[in-house]
Amino acid sequence: GKQQIISGTGTISTMSGGTQAVLNSGSGMVDTMSGGTQAISSGGSGTVSTMTGGQQIVRSGGEGTVSSMNSGYQIITSGGSGTVSTMRDGTQEIYGGGSGTISTMNSGHQGVLGGSGMVSTMNDGAQEILSGGSGMVSTMSGGWQMITSGVGMVSIMSSGNQIVLSSGEGTISSMSGGSQNISSGGSGTVDIMNDGKQNISSGGVGTVSTMSAGQQIVRSGGTGMVTTMNGGKQQII
C-alpha cells in the first residue's frame, strides 16, 4: 500500500512493505521499518526511528533522518540531506550534490559518490569516497576511510585506517595511532604525528608535517617527506 503526505504529518507504526511518500511541506514518521520505502521529496521531511530493513530515499530539497540503523539503506540524491544518528549496520549512500551525516558509526558503510559525507565518531565501519566526492571523519578510533577518487579528511585518528588510492587525496590532522596507507596515484598528508604509521607504496606521495613519534615507511617507487622531525622514524625500503 501507499501513504502520501502532501502537507501535515503522517505516522506508520510498523512498516514491512509499501511506501510512505512525503511531499511539499509534509512530515512523515515511521516508528519501526523492516521493509518498504520512505520517499522524501522537495520540502518534505521524514524520520525513521528504528530501521532494520527497507530504505529511506531523500531527493532534492528533502530532509531525512534515521535515528537508529541496524540494517537497510538511506539513499541521498542531489540536493537532499540525510542524517543517521547511530549506525550499527546498514548503508548510507550519497550521490552527487547530496550531503549525509552519521553521528556515531559502530559498523556499516557510508558511500560518498560525488556528494559530501561526514562521520562525527567512527568506532568501526567504513567511509568510502568515490567519483570526486568529499568525506570527513571527525574522530576515528577504528574502521577505515577509503579514498579512490575524491578528498578525505580525518581530524583525530587514534586507531583505524585511511586508505588513499588512484587519484585520491587524504589528510589526517592529528595522528596518535592507526595508519595512513597511500597507493599508486594517491597523495596523503599527516599534519601532526604523535604515533602511528604512514605507509607509502610505489607511485604514492606522502608528507608528514611534524613528526614527534611514529613511522613513515617509504617503499620502492614511493615518495616521502618529513618537514619537521622531533622523533620517530623515516624508513626507506
Salt bridges, closest charged atoms under 4 A:
GLU128 OE1 - HIS109 NE2 3.06
